[in-house]
Amino acid sequence: MGYYAFLDAGLDITSCSPLGGPAPIAPCSNRDAASDIVQRFRNDPAAREEFSDGLMLSQVCVADFSAVYYPDGAGGLWDLPGDRYSQALIWQMHELQRPCAFVGHGTAALLHVRGPDITPFVAGRRMTAPGPAENAVVGLPDDALSLEHEFTGLGAICITRDGDAPLVVQDGGLITGRFADGSVGVAQAVMAATT
């Protein structure tokens, strides 16, 4: 989980979501109760408090942040693409040359981000995003949106493999991770880009 990578590095973290309040945590996040990260979260009252009362994206003042990080979660397919505050946040961070990072289905936030000339933000950029195989792993239906396919259609250069390592792709300030297990790598890339 990228959250702990940032926290362990001593960074200030602000939880945000389209509706604010409790962060939407996917039910599948609790399936592997034995995982170290799930156990750490369950035993961390400060983290649970942080995720119980987040800001609404409409409340975010871009100037107050050095980067944005969208975590993995299949709910992002429905919650993020049409959110105009999320779109504005990403574009404004890009304009300020601050890193914008996305993991797994969190990349859905990029689908409708456009520049002033209406060109898709992802056009011509190297990135990675979940495809049908990743959708199947998290139990999405066969007809669920393939972000990899959608971004390729918008002109992105989608990278699908990097050996056996968790896939993290950086193109300037755009940092993407294909799988949830790459979240720490994405967080590390964000921290390297902000120092």
Number of C-alpha atoms within 10 A of each C-alpha: 18 22 18 18 17 17 12 9 10 9 12 8 14 14 19 23 23 19 14 18 16 17 18 16 13 13 8 11 12 13 10 11 11 9 11 10 13 16 13 12 15 13 11 11 11 10 16 14 11 16 20 15 16 18 19 16 20 17 12 16 9 16 10 7 14 17 21 19 24 22 22 26 21 22 14 18 19 13 17 23 18 16 16 16 17 23 20 17 19 26 19 14 19 17 10 13 15 21 26 22 25 28 31 27 30 28 30 31 22 21 19 20 22 17 13 8 6 9 13 19 22 22 15 14 18 18 26 29 29 26 19 17 12 19 20 12 8 13 12 14 10 11 8 14 18 19 25 23 15 16 23 19 11 16 16 20 17 22 16 16 13 10 7 6 10 18 24 26 24 20 12 14 18 22 25 30 30 30 18 22 17 21 29 20 23 29 26 16 20 25 17 10 16 13 6
